[in-house]
């Protein structure tokens, strides 16, 4: 099973590492140029006591555009504008990942109310069904 992690911040990298320790093939996508350069140089992205960066990098590759994965896990920060999460970028990412993945997971610190509002908003944007999208909260 090939897993793509979209967003290699703390949540994304730790989840990628968890999948790696279970034997899954993992690729990562990152739009932040500074993080992407660190990934390509195989440098630690942040301090995490239990994460072995050498194991992370020996079992992770940078994902190519349009590359197929069995599961895409989106782990991005959502900006807050006027007290409301800005979800347009997330909706766009979900649509893109659904083209090349069987399942799309949202891994976030968003609470149940926020995720419910988000899914309602996504439905209103006419994404064809959401049956292959799932969510699991950070906490």
Backbone bond lengths (Angstrom), bond angles and torsions (degrees), N, CA, C in turn:
res aa  C-N    CA-C-N  psi(-1)  N-CA   C-N-CA  omega(-1)  CA-C   N-CA-C  phi
1 X - - - 1.460 - - 1.523 108.04 -
2 X 1.319 116.03 130.81 1.460 121.57 178.41 1.523 108.98 -103.92
3 X 1.330 115.43 129.51 1.456 121.74 -177.18 1.520 109.27 -119.25
4 X 1.331 115.57 130.71 1.463 121.35 175.46 1.520 108.02 -105.51
5 X 1.321 115.13 130.70 1.458 121.30 174.47 1.525 106.77 -106.38
6 X 1.331 116.50 119.94 1.461 122.16 -179.89 1.524 107.18 -100.65
7 X 1.314 115.73 110.03 1.463 121.39 -176.50 1.514 108.97 102.12
8 X 1.307 116.21 111.95 1.465 119.91 -174.98 1.525 111.03 -112.08
9 X 1.329 115.22 44.97 1.454 120.38 170.20 1.517 108.11 -80.75
10 X 1.319 116.49 -159.23 1.458 120.49 -176.83 1.542 111.70 -59.96
11 X 1.321 116.71 -49.46 1.469 119.58 -178.53 1.523 110.67 -63.66
12 X 1.322 117.37 -46.64 1.462 120.81 -177.97 1.515 112.93 -64.08
13 X 1.322 117.33 -47.97 1.469 120.54 -177.66 1.527 111.63 -65.78
14 X 1.317 117.51 -41.22 1.464 120.39 179.72 1.529 110.18 -66.53
15 X 1.324 117.28 -39.98 1.468 119.47 176.64 1.524 111.39 -67.00
16 X 1.341 117.49 -39.98 1.466 120.55 175.91 1.529 109.81 -58.57
17 X 1.315 116.00 -45.15 1.457 120.74 -179.67 1.535 111.06 -61.88
18 X 1.313 116.10 -41.35 1.463 119.28 176.86 1.520 112.33 -59.65
19 X 1.320 117.15 -43.50 1.474 120.72 177.43 1.528 110.94 -65.03
20 X 1.336 116.79 -39.33 1.461 121.16 178.70 1.527 110.32 -60.66
21 X 1.329 116.95 -43.57 1.471 119.90 -178.15 1.530 112.14 -66.09
22 X 1.326 116.65 -18.96 1.472 120.96 176.76 1.525 112.12 -93.79
23 X 1.340 117.02 3.47 1.461 120.99 174.38 1.518 115.83 92.95
24 X 1.311 118.60 8.40 1.460 120.71 179.59 1.523 111.08 -81.74
25 X 1.326 115.91 150.31 1.455 121.70 173.04 1.526 107.33 -82.00
26 X 1.324 117.12 127.17 1.467 121.42 -173.94 1.523 109.98 -123.85
27 X 1.338 115.20 136.86 1.456 120.87 169.44 1.524 107.16 -126.07
28 X 1.309 116.07 152.28 1.459 120.62 -176.93 1.521 110.47 -122.21
29 X 1.328 115.56 146.89 1.461 123.38 173.60 1.516 107.15 -120.83
30 X 1.307 115.85 135.46 1.459 120.47 -179.86 1.517 108.69 -146.61
31 X 1.355 117.19 132.74 1.461 120.12 179.18 1.522 112.51 -97.21
32 X 1.332 117.49 -17.57 1.452 120.83 178.87 1.525 108.00 -72.51
33 X 1.340 116.28 114.57 1.460 121.48 -174.33 1.528 112.43 -59.56
34 X 1.331 117.33 -40.22 1.462 120.12 -179.97 1.531 110.78 -62.83
35 X 1.338 116.95 -45.18 1.470 120.22 177.69 1.524 110.69 -64.43
36 X 1.331 116.43 -42.39 1.461 120.17 -178.94 1.533 110.90 -61.32
37 X 1.317 117.09 -40.06 1.468 120.30 177.14 1.529 110.89 -64.28
38 X 1.329 117.15 -40.38 1.474 120.15 177.01 1.527 110.34 -63.44
39 X 1.324 116.42 -40.87 1.465 120.15 178.71 1.525 109.91 -62.11
40 X 1.304 116.85 -45.97 1.471 120.25 -179.72 1.527 112.19 -65.55
41 X 1.342 117.46 -30.45 1.476 121.53 177.20 1.532 111.46 -87.22
42 X 1.335 115.92 -3.77 1.469 122.84 179.49 1.524 112.41 60.97
43 X 1.333 114.42 43.84 1.462 121.71 178.12 1.531 109.47 -99.85
44 X 1.323 117.12 151.16 1.475 119.15 175.07 1.530 110.27 -59.60
45 X 1.316 116.01 138.57 1.464 121.37 179.58 1.526 111.52 -86.36
46 X 1.331 116.47 -26.06 1.459 123.28 -179.21 1.521 106.88 -167.99
47 X 1.309 116.79 171.52 1.458 120.26 177.46 1.523 109.53 -87.41
48 X 1.299 115.50 125.66 1.467 122.28 173.20 1.516 105.88 -142.89
49 X 1.304 116.31 111.98 1.466 122.98 -172.97 1.530 113.47 -52.56
50 X 1.318 118.07 -37.93 1.462 120.69 -173.27 1.525 114.08 -96.67
51 X 1.325 117.70 1.11 1.461 120.33 -177.08 1.529 109.96 -98.97
52 X 1.318 116.20 121.16 1.465 123.08 177.83 1.526 107.65 -91.06
53 X 1.331 116.70 101.05 1.471 120.96 -175.01 1.521 111.93 -62.42
54 X 1.330 118.80 -31.91 1.471 118.80 178.77 1.530 110.07 -65.55
55 X 1.314 117.36 -39.67 1.470 120.29 176.54 1.526 110.56 -67.85
56 X 1.337 116.18 -40.05 1.465 120.88 177.53 1.529 109.79 -55.38
57 X 1.326 116.44 -52.84 1.465 119.91 -174.65 1.522 113.36 -73.97
58 X 1.318 118.31 -27.90 1.465 118.66 178.39 1.525 111.75 -75.09
59 X 1.331 117.27 -12.08 1.466 121.09 -178.66 1.520 113.35 -122.61
60 X 1.335 117.52 14.38 1.458 121.87 -176.86 1.523 109.28 -131.79
61 X 1.314 116.33 143.19 1.459 120.84 174.18 1.525 108.77 -128.01
62 X 1.325 115.87 161.22 1.460 120.40 175.06 1.521 107.03 -80.81
63 X 1.323 116.25 129.14 1.465 121.58 -177.35 1.522 110.96 -72.15
64 X 1.308 115.14 142.81 1.462 120.49 173.91 1.520 110.25 -90.68
65 X 1.309 116.87 153.91 1.463 121.14 177.58 1.525 109.87 -61.71
66 X 1.310 115.89 135.67 1.457 121.43 177.59 1.509 114.60 74.66
67 X 1.310 117.97 4.92 1.459 122.48 -179.06 1.529 109.70 -73.75
68 X 1.326 116.70 134.41 1.459 122.05 -178.04 1.528 111.45 -72.19
69 X 1.334 115.71 144.33 1.462 121.86 170.04 1.527 107.76 -143.19
70 X 1.308 115.54 151.79 1.465 119.80 177.06 1.520 110.77 -71.65
71 X 1.333 115.79 -34.67 1.457 122.35 -177.86 1.515 109.21 -140.81
72 X 1.324 117.01 130.94 1.461 122.43 170.71 1.514 107.58 -111.10
73 X 1.314 116.57 129.93 1.455 121.75 178.03 1.527 107.67 -115.42
74 X 1.325 116.29 115.57 1.456 121.62 -177.74 1.526 108.49 -91.39
75 X 1.323 115.18 121.14 1.472 122.31 -176.90 1.526 108.58 -129.34
76 X 1.315 116.83 71.33 1.464 119.76 -177.01 1.523 110.26 -119.29
77 X 1.327 114.17 155.01 1.459 120.28 172.96 1.524 108.21 -77.67
78 X 1.310 115.74 139.89 1.460 120.34 174.17 1.518 108.71 -105.96
79 X 1.325 117.02 125.45 1.462 118.25 177.00 1.523 110.99 -68.37
80 X 1.321 115.18 150.27 1.466 121.24 176.69 1.522 107.39 -108.01
81 X 1.328 115.86 123.90 1.462 121.98 179.04 1.523 107.85 -123.07
82 X 1.313 115.99 123.17 1.468 122.16 -178.33 1.525 112.07 52.85
83 X 1.325 116.50 41.47 1.453 121.32 176.55 1.519 115.03 76.24
84 X 1.338 117.93 10.63 1.466 121.75 -178.69 1.532 109.19 -129.60
85 X 1.344 115.56 138.87 1.456 118.92 177.46 1.517 109.88 -65.24
86 X 1.324 115.96 135.15 1.465 122.00 175.91 1.526 106.87 -88.34
87 X 1.313 116.89 111.12 1.463 121.05 -171.09 1.523 114.66 -106.79
88 X 1.318 118.21 1.43 1.467 120.48 -176.81 1.530 111.74 -58.60
89 X 1.341 117.14 -45.13 1.465 120.72 -179.77 1.526 110.97 -63.58
90 X 1.329 116.72 -39.43 1.454 120.44 178.71 1.527 110.81 -64.52
91 X 1.333 117.56 -43.50 1.466 120.87 177.98 1.530 110.38 -59.84
92 X 1.332 115.97 -40.69 1.463 120.66 178.11 1.526 110.99 -63.89
93 X 1.326 116.82 -44.64 1.467 120.82 178.57 1.521 112.26 -62.78
94 X 1.324 116.39 -41.05 1.466 119.75 178.21 1.523 110.00 -60.06
95 X 1.326 117.02 -46.66 1.462 120.72 179.97 1.528 111.13 -60.05
96 X 1.325 117.41 -43.20 1.466 121.42 179.60 1.526 110.46 -64.73
97 X 1.324 117.36 -46.25 1.464 120.65 -177.72 1.523 112.25 -67.09
98 X 1.324 117.04 -32.07 1.473 119.63 179.25 1.520 111.66 -65.84
99 X 1.340 117.61 -22.56 1.465 120.82 178.78 1.521 112.32 -72.21
100 X 1.335 117.46 -25.57 1.466 120.38 -173.85 1.527 113.68 -125.47
101 X 1.326 117.61 11.28 1.470 120.77 -179.44 1.520 110.84 -137.98
102 X 1.318 115.48 148.07 1.461 120.32 174.48 1.519 111.77 -72.17
103 X 1.319 116.48 -40.32 1.458 123.02 -178.78 1.517 109.68 -128.96
104 X 1.331 115.83 146.35 1.460 121.23 175.89 1.523 107.40 -126.02
105 X 1.314 116.04 123.73 1.451 121.43 178.74 1.516 110.66 -109.58
106 X 1.314 115.91 143.42 1.454 122.38 175.35 1.520 106.80 -108.54
107 X 1.309 116.29 116.63 1.465 121.47 -179.11 1.508 106.57 -112.27
108 X 1.307 117.31 111.94 1.453 119.06 -169.16 1.512 111.83 -153.70
109 X 1.331 113.58 165.42 1.452 120.20 172.86 1.525 111.09 -90.49
110 X 1.322 117.85 3.22 1.466 120.88 176.77 1.523 109.41 -59.69
111 X 1.313 115.81 140.24 1.458 120.50 178.40 1.527 111.76 -83.31
112 X 1.339 117.67 173.52 1.460 121.83 -177.12 1.529 113.66 -57.27
113 X 1.329 117.46 -40.31 1.470 119.46 -179.46 1.524 110.38 -65.79
114 X 1.337 116.42 -44.66 1.455 119.94 -179.68 1.519 111.82 -64.07
115 X 1.332 117.19 -41.47 1.455 119.31 -179.12 1.524 110.81 -69.06
116 X 1.325 116.98 -36.14 1.467 120.29 175.90 1.526 110.29 -62.07
117 X 1.340 116.59 -44.56 1.468 120.30 177.25 1.522 111.13 -62.62
118 X 1.332 116.06 -40.37 1.457 120.59 179.51 1.527 110.92 -62.15
119 X 1.327 116.77 -47.84 1.466 119.67 -178.97 1.526 110.80 -63.18
120 X 1.325 118.02 -38.32 1.468 120.89 175.80 1.524 110.02 -61.98
121 X 1.319 116.23 -42.83 1.466 120.68 178.74 1.530 110.88 -63.41
122 X 1.325 117.08 -41.95 1.459 119.96 179.10 1.517 111.38 -63.46
123 X 1.336 116.83 -41.37 1.467 120.23 176.74 1.529 110.05 -58.18
124 X 1.333 116.35 -40.84 1.459 119.77 -177.62 1.526 112.15 -68.89
125 X 1.334 117.45 -17.43 1.467 120.62 178.25 1.519 111.46 -90.98
126 X 1.324 115.96 11.74 1.468 122.77 172.99 1.520 114.95 65.00
127 X 1.301 117.44 34.14 1.453 118.38 169.77 1.526 105.57 -70.90
128 X 1.309 117.02 127.13 1.462 120.30 -177.76 1.511 110.62 -62.93
129 X 1.301 116.19 104.34 1.452 121.68 177.37 1.519 112.68 56.55
130 X 1.274 115.32 152.44 1.455 120.13 177.70 1.526 110.10 -123.27
131 X 1.327 116.48 24.21 1.456 120.49 -174.20 1.522 113.80 -70.37
132 X 1.313 118.76 -16.24 1.468 119.09 177.72 1.530 111.48 -107.30
133 X 1.342 116.77 19.63 1.453 122.18 177.72 1.525 108.48 -115.94
134 X 1.310 116.70 133.86 1.462 119.26 176.91 1.516 109.42 -136.66
135 X 1.310 115.53 166.81 1.447 122.52 -175.86 1.510 109.45 -136.63
136 X 1.314 116.92 137.57 1.453 119.80 167.99 1.518 108.04 -137.03
137 X 1.329 115.98 128.28 1.465 120.25 -174.64 1.521 112.56 -74.38
138 X 1.316 114.09 157.53 1.461 120.37 177.76 1.531 110.92 -69.50
139 X 1.333 116.45 -35.67 1.462 120.21 -176.33 1.500 111.53 -116.71
